[in-house]
Amino acid sequence: MFSCPGRVNIIGEHTDYHHGYVFPAPVSQAIYFAIYPNTVNKYRFYAYNLEETFETSTDNVEKCKTGWANYLLGSIF
C-alpha cells in the first residue's frame, strides 16, 4: 500500500524546474494506492470518497473518461 499527500502550488506552477519561486502548501486530501495481484488481467480501482469503481484491461492502458482514474493509470506507465 502506498500513499501520496495532496498539495497545491500557491504560486510558481511549473517554475520549480526553471529555477523560479514556488510556494507549495499541503491539503488535507491524499491518494492511497493498494496493489494486489489478480489472475484476470485487469486493473480495478475504487475511489472511496466518491464510492466509484473503475476497471480496465492490463493489455490496453490508455487515458479514460473517468478523471480520477487517470491519476492512477498515469502511475502505471
PDB file of N, CA, C and O in Angstrom:
ATOM      1  N   MET A   1       0.854  -1.173   0.000  1.00  0.00           N
ATOM      2  CA  MET A   1       0.000   0.000   0.000  1.00  0.00           C
ATOM      3  C   MET A   1       0.898   1.233   0.000  1.00  0.00           C
ATOM      4  O   MET A   1       1.906   1.293   0.705  1.00  0.00           O
ATOM      5  N   PHE A   2       0.510   2.198  -0.797  1.00  0.00           N
ATOM      6  CA  PHE A   2       1.249   3.441  -0.924  1.00  0.00           C
ATOM      7  C   PHE A   2       0.304   4.602  -0.653  1.00  0.00           C
ATOM      8  O   PHE A   2      -0.909   4.473  -0.816  1.00  0.00           O
ATOM      9  N   SER A   3       0.856   5.730  -0.242  1.00  0.00           N
ATOM     10  CA  SER A   3       0.044   6.934  -0.103  1.00  0.00           C
ATOM     11  C   SER A   3       0.850   8.131  -0.583  1.00  0.00           C
ATOM     12  O   SER A   3       2.079   8.142  -0.525  1.00  0.00           O
ATOM     13  N   CYS A   4       0.137   9.122  -1.051  1.00  0.00           N
ATOM     14  CA  CYS A   4       0.759  10.349  -1.527  1.00  0.00           C
ATOM     15  C   CYS A   4      -0.072  11.517  -1.010  1.00  0.00           C
ATOM     16  O   CYS A   4      -1.244  11.637  -1.367  1.00  0.00           O
ATOM     17  N   PRO A   5       0.508  12.383  -0.176  1.00  0.00           N
ATOM     18  CA  PRO A   5      -0.248  13.509   0.352  1.00  0.00           C
ATOM     19  C   PRO A   5      -0.556  14.526  -0.739  1.00  0.00           C
ATOM     20  O   PRO A   5       0.204  14.683  -1.694  1.00  0.00           O
ATOM     21  N   GLY A   6      -1.670  15.205  -0.583  1.00  0.00           N
ATOM     22  CA  GLY A   6      -2.057  16.228  -1.546  1.00  0.00           C
ATOM     23  C   GLY A   6      -1.334  17.533  -1.299  1.00  0.00           C
ATOM     24  O   GLY A   6      -0.943  17.825  -0.169  1.00  0.00           O
ATOM     25  N   ARG A   7      -1.153  18.319  -2.340  1.00  0.00           N
ATOM     26  CA  ARG A   7      -0.545  19.637  -2.213  1.00  0.00           C
ATOM     27  C   ARG A   7      -1.005  20.516  -3.362  1.00  0.00           C
ATOM     28  O   ARG A   7      -1.441  20.026  -4.403  1.00  0.00           O
ATOM     29  N   VAL A   8      -0.904  21.791  -3.162  1.00  0.00           N
ATOM     30  CA  VAL A   8      -1.177  22.773  -4.210  1.00  0.00           C
ATOM     31  C   VAL A   8      -0.005  23.741  -4.260  1.00  0.00           C
ATOM     32  O   VAL A   8       0.689  23.935  -3.262  1.00  0.00           O
ATOM     33  N   ASN A   9       0.210  24.337  -5.397  1.00  0.00           N
ATOM     34  CA  ASN A   9       1.216  25.388  -5.527  1.00  0.00           C
ATOM     35  C   ASN A   9       0.490  26.724  -5.554  1.00  0.00           C
ATOM     36  O   ASN A   9      -0.224  27.037  -6.507  1.00  0.00           O
ATOM     37  N   ILE A  10       0.679  27.507  -4.499  1.00  0.00           N
ATOM     38  CA  ILE A  10       0.028  28.814  -4.414  1.00  0.00           C
ATOM     39  C   ILE A  10       0.551  29.729  -5.513  1.00  0.00           C
ATOM     40  O   ILE A  10      -0.228  30.397  -6.193  1.00  0.00           O
ATOM     41  N   ILE A  11       1.860  29.761  -5.685  1.00  0.00           N
ATOM     42  CA  ILE A  11       2.494  30.477  -6.803  1.00  0.00           C
ATOM     43  C   ILE A  11       3.541  29.552  -7.404  1.00  0.00           C
ATOM     44  O   ILE A  11       4.001  28.624  -6.738  1.00  0.00           O
ATOM     45  N   GLY A  12       3.911  29.784  -8.611  1.00  0.00           N
ATOM     46  CA  GLY A  12       5.037  29.075  -9.195  1.00  0.00           C
ATOM     47  C   GLY A  12       4.726  27.752  -9.838  1.00  0.00           C
ATOM     48  O   GLY A  12       5.594  26.880  -9.886  1.00  0.00           O
ATOM     49  N   GLU A  13       3.521  27.566 -10.334  1.00  0.00           N
ATOM     50  CA  GLU A  13       3.204  26.307 -11.011  1.00  0.00           C
ATOM     51  C   GLU A  13       4.155  26.098 -12.187  1.00  0.00           C
ATOM     52  O   GLU A  13       4.252  26.957 -13.064  1.00  0.00           O
ATOM     53  N   HIS A  14       4.846  24.984 -12.212  1.00  0.00           N
ATOM     54  CA  HIS A  14       5.785  24.591 -13.270  1.00  0.00           C
ATOM     55  C   HIS A  14       7.015  25.497 -13.353  1.00  0.00           C
ATOM     56  O   HIS A  14       7.697  25.498 -14.378  1.00  0.00           O
ATOM     57  N   THR A  15       7.312  26.253 -12.322  1.00  0.00           N
ATOM     58  CA  THR A  15       8.518  27.090 -12.388  1.00  0.00           C
ATOM     59  C   THR A  15       9.669  26.520 -11.576  1.00  0.00           C
ATOM     60  O   THR A  15      10.800  26.986 -11.711  1.00  0.00           O
ATOM     61  N   ASP A  16       9.414  25.532 -10.741  1.00  0.00           N
ATOM     62  CA  ASP A  16      10.490  24.995  -9.913  1.00  0.00           C
ATOM     63  C   ASP A  16      11.622  24.407 -10.743  1.00  0.00           C
ATOM     64  O   ASP A  16      12.787  24.527 -10.364  1.00  0.00           O
ATOM     65  N   TYR A  17      11.306  23.777 -11.862  1.00  0.00           N
ATOM     66  CA  TYR A  17      12.358  23.218 -12.698  1.00  0.00           C
ATOM     67  C   TYR A  17      12.963  24.261 -13.636  1.00  0.00           C
ATOM     68  O   TYR A  17      13.873  23.947 -14.403  1.00  0.00           O
ATOM     69  N   HIS A  18      12.462  25.505 -13.581  1.00  0.00           N
ATOM     70  CA  HIS A  18      13.065  26.625 -14.308  1.00  0.00           C
ATOM     71  C   HIS A  18      13.739  27.581 -13.328  1.00  0.00           C
ATOM     72  O   HIS A  18      14.042  28.725 -13.667  1.00  0.00           O
ATOM     73  N   HIS A  19      13.969  27.096 -12.106  1.00  0.00           N
ATOM     74  CA  HIS A  19      14.646  27.857 -11.055  1.00  0.00           C
ATOM     75  C   HIS A  19      13.855  29.094 -10.630  1.00  0.00           C
ATOM     76  O   HIS A  19      14.448  30.097 -10.233  1.00  0.00           O
ATOM     77  N   GLY A  20      12.528  29.034 -10.708  1.00  0.00           N
ATOM     78  CA  GLY A  20      11.693  30.134 -10.249  1.00  0.00           C
ATOM     79  C   GLY A  20      11.210  29.898  -8.833  1.00  0.00           C
ATOM     80  O   GLY A  20      11.517  28.870  -8.230  1.00  0.00           O
ATOM     81  N   TYR A  21      10.460  30.838  -8.307  1.00  0.00           N
ATOM     82  CA  TYR A  21       9.936  30.730  -6.948  1.00  0.00           C
ATOM     83  C   TYR A  21       8.697  29.838  -6.920  1.00  0.00           C
ATOM     84  O   TYR A  21       7.863  29.885  -7.825  1.00  0.00           O
ATOM     85  N   VAL A  22       8.591  29.045  -5.893  1.00  0.00           N
ATOM     86  CA  VAL A  22       7.409  28.206  -5.706  1.00  0.00           C
ATOM     87  C   VAL A  22       6.962  28.323  -4.259  1.00  0.00           C
ATOM     88  O   VAL A  22       7.761  28.627  -3.375  1.00  0.00           O
ATOM     89  N   PHE A  23       5.694  28.081  -4.028  1.00  0.00           N
ATOM     90  CA  PHE A  23       5.145  28.123  -2.678  1.00  0.00           C
ATOM     91  C   PHE A  23       4.113  27.011  -2.544  1.00  0.00           C
ATOM     92  O   PHE A  23       2.911  27.266  -2.604  1.00  0.00           O
ATOM     93  N   PRO A  24       4.589  25.757  -2.360  1.00  0.00           N
ATOM     94  CA  PRO A  24       3.648  24.652  -2.206  1.00  0.00           C
ATOM     95  C   PRO A  24       3.028  24.655  -0.809  1.00  0.00           C
ATOM     96  O   PRO A  24       3.657  25.069   0.165  1.00  0.00           O
ATOM     97  N   ALA A  25       1.798  24.192  -0.733  1.00  0.00           N
ATOM     98  CA  ALA A  25       1.100  24.086   0.549  1.00  0.00           C
ATOM     99  C   ALA A  25       0.370  22.746   0.599  1.00  0.00           C
ATOM    100  O   ALA A  25      -0.166  22.297  -0.414  1.00  0.00           O
ATOM    101  N   PRO A  26       0.346  22.103   1.770  1.00  0.00           N
ATOM    102  CA  PRO A  26      -0.349  20.817   1.889  1.00  0.00           C
ATOM    103  C   PRO A  26      -1.861  21.003   1.937  1.00  0.00           C
ATOM    104  O   PRO A  26      -2.353  22.044   2.373  1.00  0.00           O
ATOM    105  N   VAL A  27      -2.582  20.005   1.495  1.00  0.00           N
ATOM    106  CA  VAL A  27      -4.036  19.964   1.634  1.00  0.00           C
ATOM    107  C   VAL A  27      -4.400  18.683   2.379  1.00  0.00           C
ATOM    108  O   VAL A  27      -3.581  17.772   2.500  1.00  0.00           O
ATOM    109  N   SER A  28      -5.596  18.623   2.861  1.00  0.00           N
ATOM    110  CA  SER A  28      -5.984  17.505   3.730  1.00  0.00           C
ATOM    111  C   SER A  28      -6.358  16.235   2.969  1.00  0.00           C
ATOM    112  O   SER A  28      -6.766  15.255   3.592  1.00  0.00           O
ATOM    113  N   GLN A  29      -6.231  16.224   1.662  1.00  0.00           N
ATOM    114  CA  GLN A  29      -6.560  15.039   0.892  1.00  0.00           C
ATOM    115  C   GLN A  29      -5.289  14.292   0.497  1.00  0.00           C
ATOM    116  O   GLN A  29      -4.198  14.861   0.479  1.00  0.00           O
ATOM    117  N   ALA A  30      -5.452  13.008   0.181  1.00  0.00           N
ATOM    118  CA  ALA A  30      -4.317  12.184  -0.235  1.00  0.00           C
ATOM    119  C   ALA A  30      -4.835  11.078  -1.135  1.00  0.00           C
ATOM    120  O   ALA A  30      -6.035  10.808  -1.187  1.00  0.00           O
ATOM    121  N   ILE A  31      -3.921  10.449  -1.836  1.00  0.00           N
ATOM    122  CA  ILE A  31      -4.245   9.274  -2.633  1.00  0.00           C
ATOM    123  C   ILE A  31      -3.626   8.072  -1.935  1.00  0.00           C
ATOM    124  O   ILE A  31      -2.445   8.088  -1.587  1.00  0.00           O
ATOM    125  N   TYR A  32      -4.417   7.042  -1.733  1.00  0.00           N
ATOM    126  CA  TYR A  32      -3.939   5.773  -1.180  1.00  0.00           C
ATOM    127  C   TYR A  32      -4.051   4.736  -2.286  1.00  0.00           C
ATOM    128  O   TYR A  32      -5.091   4.624  -2.936  1.00  0.00           O
ATOM    129  N   PHE A  33      -3.000   3.993  -2.496  1.00  0.00           N
ATOM    130  CA  PHE A  33      -2.912   3.094  -3.625  1.00  0.00           C
ATOM    131  C   PHE A  33      -2.495   1.727  -3.102  1.00  0.00           C
ATOM    132  O   PHE A  33      -1.355   1.550  -2.674  1.00  0.00           O
ATOM    133  N   ALA A  34      -3.401   0.766  -3.133  1.00  0.00           N
ATOM    134  CA  ALA A  34      -3.090  -0.596  -2.693  1.00  0.00           C
ATOM    135  C   ALA A  34      -2.974  -1.481  -3.925  1.00  0.00           C
ATOM    136  O   ALA A  34      -3.812  -1.415  -4.824  1.00  0.00           O
ATOM    137  N   ILE A  35      -1.950  -2.297  -3.964  1.00  0.00           N
ATOM    138  CA  ILE A  35      -1.704  -3.154  -5.115  1.00  0.00           C
ATOM    139  C   ILE A  35      -1.750  -4.609  -4.667  1.00  0.00           C
ATOM    140  O   ILE A  35      -1.141  -4.988  -3.667  1.00  0.00           O
ATOM    141  N   TYR A  36      -2.479  -5.407  -5.424  1.00  0.00           N
ATOM    142  CA  TYR A  36      -2.574  -6.832  -5.130  1.00  0.00           C
ATOM    143  C   TYR A  36      -2.718  -7.579  -6.453  1.00  0.00           C
ATOM    144  O   TYR A  36      -3.550  -7.190  -7.273  1.00  0.00           O
ATOM    145  N   PRO A  37      -1.954  -8.621  -6.692  1.00  0.00           N
ATOM    146  CA  PRO A  37      -2.043  -9.336  -7.971  1.00  0.00           C
ATOM    147  C   PRO A  37      -3.374 -10.070  -8.119  1.00  0.00           C
ATOM    148  O   PRO A  37      -3.973 -10.514  -7.140  1.00  0.00           O
ATOM    149  N   ASN A  38      -3.813 -10.182  -9.363  1.00  0.00           N
ATOM    150  CA  ASN A  38      -5.007 -10.978  -9.651  1.00  0.00           C
ATOM    151  C   ASN A  38      -4.740 -11.842 -10.887  1.00  0.00           C
ATOM    152  O   ASN A  38      -3.687 -11.727 -11.513  1.00  0.00           O
ATOM    153  N   THR A  39      -5.670 -12.680 -11.224  1.00  0.00           N
ATOM    154  CA  THR A  39      -5.473 -13.595 -12.352  1.00  0.00           C
ATOM    155  C   THR A  39      -6.380 -13.278 -13.535  1.00  0.00           C
ATOM    156  O   THR A  39      -6.512 -14.096 -14.446  1.00  0.00           O
ATOM    157  N   VAL A  40      -7.003 -12.109 -13.535  1.00  0.00           N
ATOM    158  CA  VAL A  40      -7.949 -11.765 -14.608  1.00  0.00           C
ATOM    159  C   VAL A  40      -7.419 -10.694 -15.554  1.00  0.00           C
ATOM    160  O   VAL A  40      -8.160 -10.231 -16.421  1.00  0.00           O
ATOM    161  N   ASN A  41      -6.145 -10.282 -15.410  1.00  0.00           N
ATOM    162  CA  ASN A  41      -5.519  -9.290 -16.293  1.00  0.00           C
ATOM    163  C   ASN A  41      -6.316  -7.993 -16.373  1.00  0.00           C
ATOM    164  O   ASN A  41      -6.534  -7.456 -17.459  1.00  0.00           O
ATOM    165  N   LYS A  42      -6.745  -7.501 -15.229  1.00  0.00           N
ATOM    166  CA  LYS A  42      -7.476  -6.232 -15.163  1.00  0.00           C
ATOM    167  C   LYS A  42      -6.945  -5.403 -14.013  1.00  0.00           C
ATOM    168  O   LYS A  42      -6.520  -5.927 -12.983  1.00  0.00           O
ATOM    169  N   TYR A  43      -6.980  -4.089 -14.214  1.00  0.00           N
ATOM    170  CA  TYR A  43      -6.748  -3.152 -13.127  1.00  0.00           C
ATOM    171  C   TYR A  43      -8.109  -2.752 -12.598  1.00  0.00           C
ATOM    172  O   TYR A  43      -9.002  -2.395 -13.367  1.00  0.00           O
ATOM    173  N   ARG A  44      -8.266  -2.811 -11.295  1.00  0.00           N
ATOM    174  CA  ARG A  44      -9.517  -2.395 -10.653  1.00  0.00           C
ATOM    175  C   ARG A  44      -9.193  -1.305  -9.648  1.00  0.00           C
ATOM    176  O   ARG A  44      -8.368  -1.496  -8.755  1.00  0.00           O
ATOM    177  N   PHE A  45      -9.848  -0.157  -9.797  1.00  0.00           N
ATOM    178  CA  PHE A  45      -9.640   0.975  -8.902  1.00  0.00           C
ATOM    179  C   PHE A  45     -10.951   1.290  -8.197  1.00  0.00           C
ATOM    180  O   PHE A  45     -12.037   1.079  -8.738  1.00  0.00           O
ATOM    181  N   TYR A  46     -10.824   1.796  -6.986  1.00  0.00           N
ATOM    182  CA  TYR A  46     -12.002   2.211  -6.232  1.00  0.00           C
ATOM    183  C   TYR A  46     -11.716   3.555  -5.576  1.00  0.00           C
ATOM    184  O   TYR A  46     -10.723   3.700  -4.862  1.00  0.00           O
ATOM    185  N   ALA A  47     -12.578   4.539  -5.815  1.00  0.00           N
ATOM    186  CA  ALA A  47     -12.470   5.852  -5.182  1.00  0.00           C
ATOM    187  C   ALA A  47     -13.374   5.846  -3.960  1.00  0.00           C
ATOM    188  O   ALA A  47     -14.596   5.936  -4.079  1.00  0.00           O
ATOM    189  N   TYR A  48     -12.771   5.739  -2.795  1.00  0.00           N
ATOM    190  CA  TYR A  48     -13.525   5.596  -1.552  1.00  0.00           C
ATOM    191  C   TYR A  48     -14.439   6.789  -1.305  1.00  0.00           C
ATOM    192  O   TYR A  48     -15.611   6.618  -0.973  1.00  0.00           O
ATOM    193  N   ASN A  49     -13.907   7.993  -1.466  1.00  0.00           N
ATOM    194  CA  ASN A  49     -14.712   9.187  -1.178  1.00  0.00           C
ATOM    195  C   ASN A  49     -15.820   9.421  -2.205  1.00  0.00           C
ATOM    196  O   ASN A  49     -16.813  10.081  -1.898  1.00  0.00           O
ATOM    197  N   LEU A  50     -15.667   8.898  -3.401  1.00  0.00           N
ATOM    198  CA  LEU A  50     -16.697   9.044  -4.444  1.00  0.00           C
ATOM    199  C   LEU A  50     -17.598   7.820  -4.541  1.00  0.00           C
ATOM    200  O   LEU A  50     -18.653   7.862  -5.173  1.00  0.00           O
ATOM    201  N   GLU A  51     -17.170   6.724  -3.905  1.00  0.00           N
ATOM    202  CA  GLU A  51     -17.871   5.445  -3.995  1.00  0.00           C
ATOM    203  C   GLU A  51     -18.059   5.021  -5.446  1.00  0.00           C
ATOM    204  O   GLU A  51     -19.137   4.589  -5.855  1.00  0.00           O
ATOM    205  N   GLU A  52     -16.965   5.157  -6.222  1.00  0.00           N
ATOM    206  CA  GLU A  52     -16.976   4.791  -7.641  1.00  0.00           C
ATOM    207  C   GLU A  52     -15.906   3.746  -7.917  1.00  0.00           C
ATOM    208  O   GLU A  52     -14.859   3.721  -7.271  1.00  0.00           O
ATOM    209  N   THR A  53     -16.185   2.891  -8.880  1.00  0.00           N
ATOM    210  CA  THR A  53     -15.262   1.851  -9.296  1.00  0.00           C
ATOM    211  C   THR A  53     -14.864   2.074 -10.743  1.00  0.00           C
ATOM    212  O   THR A  53     -15.663   2.547 -11.552  1.00  0.00           O
ATOM    213  N   PHE A  54     -13.618   1.730 -11.066  1.00  0.00           N
ATOM    214  CA  PHE A  54     -13.145   1.793 -12.438  1.00  0.00           C
ATOM    215  C   PHE A  54     -12.364   0.514 -12.713  1.00  0.00           C
ATOM    216  O   PHE A  54     -11.620   0.040 -11.855  1.00  0.00           O
ATOM    217  N   GLU A  55     -12.533  -0.041 -13.905  1.00  0.00           N
ATOM    218  CA  GLU A  55     -11.859  -1.277 -14.284  1.00  0.00           C
ATOM    219  C   GLU A  55     -11.415  -1.182 -15.741  1.00  0.00           C
ATOM    220  O   GLU A  55     -12.151  -0.675 -16.587  1.00  0.00           O
ATOM    221  N   THR A  56     -10.216  -1.668 -16.027  1.00  0.00           N
ATOM    222  CA  THR A  56      -9.707  -1.685 -17.396  1.00  0.00           C
ATOM    223  C   THR A  56      -8.752  -2.861 -17.578  1.00  0.00           C
ATOM    224  O   THR A  56      -8.212  -3.387 -16.604  1.00  0.00           O
ATOM    225  N   SER A  57      -8.552  -3.260 -18.798  1.00  0.00           N
ATOM    226  CA  SER A  57      -7.657  -4.367 -19.116  1.00  0.00           C
ATOM    227  C   SER A  57      -6.198  -3.953 -18.945  1.00  0.00           C
ATOM    228  O   SER A  57      -5.848  -2.801 -19.200  1.00  0.00           O
ATOM    229  N   THR A  58      -5.363  -4.866 -18.525  1.00  0.00           N
ATOM    230  CA  THR A  58      -3.930  -4.585 -18.406  1.00  0.00           C
ATOM    231  C   THR A  58      -3.253  -4.554 -19.776  1.00  0.00           C
ATOM    232  O   THR A  58      -2.124  -4.078 -19.898  1.00  0.00           O
ATOM    233  N   ASP A  59      -3.928  -5.051 -20.794  1.00  0.00           N
ATOM    234  CA  ASP A  59      -3.353  -5.098 -22.140  1.00  0.00           C
ATOM    235  C   ASP A  59      -3.440  -3.775 -22.883  1.00  0.00           C
ATOM    236  O   ASP A  59      -2.667  -3.538 -23.811  1.00  0.00           O
ATOM    237  N   ASN A  60      -4.374  -2.902 -22.488  1.00  0.00           N
ATOM    238  CA  ASN A  60      -4.605  -1.675 -23.236  1.00  0.00           C
ATOM    239  C   ASN A  60      -4.828  -0.517 -22.272  1.00  0.00           C
ATOM    240  O   ASN A  60      -5.960  -0.073 -22.080  1.00  0.00           O
ATOM    241  N   VAL A  61      -3.753  -0.030 -21.669  1.00  0.00           N
ATOM    242  CA  VAL A  61      -3.859   1.079 -20.719  1.00  0.00           C
ATOM    243  C   VAL A  61      -3.792   2.388 -21.492  1.00  0.00           C
ATOM    244  O   VAL A  61      -2.810   2.661 -22.183  1.00  0.00           O
ATOM    245  N   GLU A  62      -4.836   3.192 -21.373  1.00  0.00           N
ATOM    246  CA  GLU A  62      -4.883   4.487 -22.048  1.00  0.00           C
ATOM    247  C   GLU A  62      -5.751   5.439 -21.242  1.00  0.00           C
ATOM    248  O   GLU A  62      -6.479   5.018 -20.343  1.00  0.00           O
ATOM    249  N   LYS A  63      -5.673   6.722 -21.566  1.00  0.00           N
ATOM    250  CA  LYS A  63      -6.456   7.746 -20.885  1.00  0.00           C
ATOM    251  C   LYS A  63      -7.938   7.405 -20.998  1.00  0.00           C
ATOM    252  O   LYS A  63      -8.412   6.946 -22.037  1.00  0.00           O
ATOM    253  N   CYS A  64      -8.659   7.642 -19.895  1.00  0.00           N
ATOM    254  CA  CYS A  64     -10.079   7.290 -19.878  1.00  0.00           C
ATOM    255  C   CYS A  64     -10.933   8.513 -19.560  1.00  0.00           C
ATOM    256  O   CYS A  64     -10.403   9.592 -19.296  1.00  0.00           O
ATOM    257  N   LYS A  65     -12.245   8.345 -19.585  1.00  0.00           N
ATOM    258  CA  LYS A  65     -13.173   9.432 -19.291  1.00  0.00           C
ATOM    259  C   LYS A  65     -13.405   9.620 -17.791  1.00  0.00           C
ATOM    260  O   LYS A  65     -13.986  10.621 -17.372  1.00  0.00           O
ATOM    261  N   THR A  66     -12.955   8.664 -16.988  1.00  0.00           N
ATOM    262  CA  THR A  66     -13.089   8.754 -15.537  1.00  0.00           C
ATOM    263  C   THR A  66     -11.878   9.504 -15.005  1.00  0.00           C
ATOM    264  O   THR A  66     -10.815   8.918 -14.804  1.00  0.00           O
ATOM    265  N   GLY A  67     -12.041  10.803 -14.777  1.00  0.00           N
ATOM    266  CA  GLY A  67     -10.917  11.682 -14.460  1.00  0.00           C
ATOM    267  C   GLY A  67     -10.026  11.210 -13.329  1.00  0.00           C
ATOM    268  O   GLY A  67      -8.805  11.206 -13.479  1.00  0.00           O
ATOM    269  N   TRP A  68     -10.592  10.814 -12.211  1.00  0.00           N
ATOM    270  CA  TRP A  68      -9.774  10.421 -11.059  1.00  0.00           C
ATOM    271  C   TRP A  68      -8.947   9.170 -11.352  1.00  0.00           C
ATOM    272  O   TRP A  68      -7.858   9.010 -10.801  1.00  0.00           O
ATOM    273  N   ALA A  69      -9.449   8.282 -12.211  1.00  0.00           N
ATOM    274  CA  ALA A  69      -8.726   7.051 -12.535  1.00  0.00           C
ATOM    275  C   ALA A  69      -7.470   7.341 -13.350  1.00  0.00           C
ATOM    276  O   ALA A  69      -6.518   6.561 -13.311  1.00  0.00           O
ATOM    277  N   ASN A  70      -7.453   8.444 -14.083  1.00  0.00           N
ATOM    278  CA  ASN A  70      -6.281   8.789 -14.885  1.00  0.00           C
ATOM    279  C   ASN A  70      -5.045   9.053 -14.025  1.00  0.00           C
ATOM    280  O   ASN A  70      -3.925   8.804 -14.471  1.00  0.00           O
ATOM    281  N   TYR A  71      -5.227   9.552 -12.803  1.00  0.00           N
ATOM    282  CA  TYR A  71      -4.085   9.749 -11.905  1.00  0.00           C
ATOM    283  C   TYR A  71      -3.422   8.410 -11.574  1.00  0.00           C
ATOM    284  O   TYR A  71      -2.196   8.313 -11.511  1.00  0.00           O
ATOM    285  N   LEU A  72      -4.242   7.387 -11.365  1.00  0.00           N
ATOM    286  CA  LEU A  72      -3.700   6.068 -11.060  1.00  0.00           C
ATOM    287  C   LEU A  72      -3.147   5.389 -12.303  1.00  0.00           C
ATOM    288  O   LEU A  72      -2.104   4.738 -12.241  1.00  0.00           O
ATOM    289  N   LEU A  73      -3.838   5.534 -13.436  1.00  0.00           N
ATOM    290  CA  LEU A  73      -3.342   4.959 -14.680  1.00  0.00           C
ATOM    291  C   LEU A  73      -1.998   5.570 -15.066  1.00  0.00           C
ATOM    292  O   LEU A  73      -1.126   4.878 -15.591  1.00  0.00           O
ATOM    293  N   GLY A  74      -1.833   6.854 -14.808  1.00  0.00           N
ATOM    294  CA  GLY A  74      -0.580   7.518 -15.128  1.00  0.00           C
ATOM    295  C   GLY A  74       0.600   6.964 -14.366  1.00  0.00           C
ATOM    296  O   GLY A  74       1.729   7.018 -14.855  1.00  0.00           O
ATOM    297  N   SER A  75       0.370   6.432 -13.181  1.00  0.00           N
ATOM    298  CA  SER A  75       1.468   5.860 -12.406  1.00  0.00           C
ATOM    299  C   SER A  75       1.889   4.489 -12.930  1.00  0.00           C
ATOM    300  O   SER A  75       2.953   3.992 -12.560  1.00  0.00           O
ATOM    301  N   ILE A  76       1.079   3.874 -13.777  1.00  0.00           N
ATOM    302  CA  ILE A  76       1.403   2.562 -14.341  1.00  0.00           C
ATOM    303  C   ILE A  76       2.404   2.701 -15.490  1.00  0.00           C
ATOM    304  O   ILE A  76       3.234   1.817 -15.700  1.00  0.00           O
ATOM    305  N   PHE A  77       2.329   3.795 -16.225  1.00  0.00           N
ATOM    306  CA  PHE A  77       3.210   3.974 -17.385  1.00  0.00           C
ATOM    307  C   PHE A  77       4.634   4.064 -16.986  1.00  0.00           C
ATOM    308  O   PHE A  77       5.507   4.216 -17.841  1.00  0.00           O
TER     309      PHE A  77
END
